[in-house]
Amino acid sequence: MGEKVMKGNARKVRRLHDDKVLRASQAELPMLFTLFEYFEKKLEEYGNLTRGCHRASKGLEE
């Protein structure tokens, strides 16, 4: 697998939407942060995980 370097305080799992939703990531890249911010915005906007994911994916298609 090779070597991996990771900060001691790195968090791979974060909580969203009043701690009701967990999201995990393998890489912490600026693009990934933008994607998660967009997803979190849609989740807050619709208040429903399924609908928020659906609307977020629709927005990414455009």
C-alpha angles and dihedrals in degrees: 000000000000131000124314126197118204133173114244092236097047115133118208095177122052133179124236138180100030091321092299096113129050124201127190132195138190096204132034102214128153090246090052091052090052091050093049092047089052091048092048091050091053091046091053091044095054100027091214125095097216096045093042091052092047093050092044091053091048089054092051092054092061 
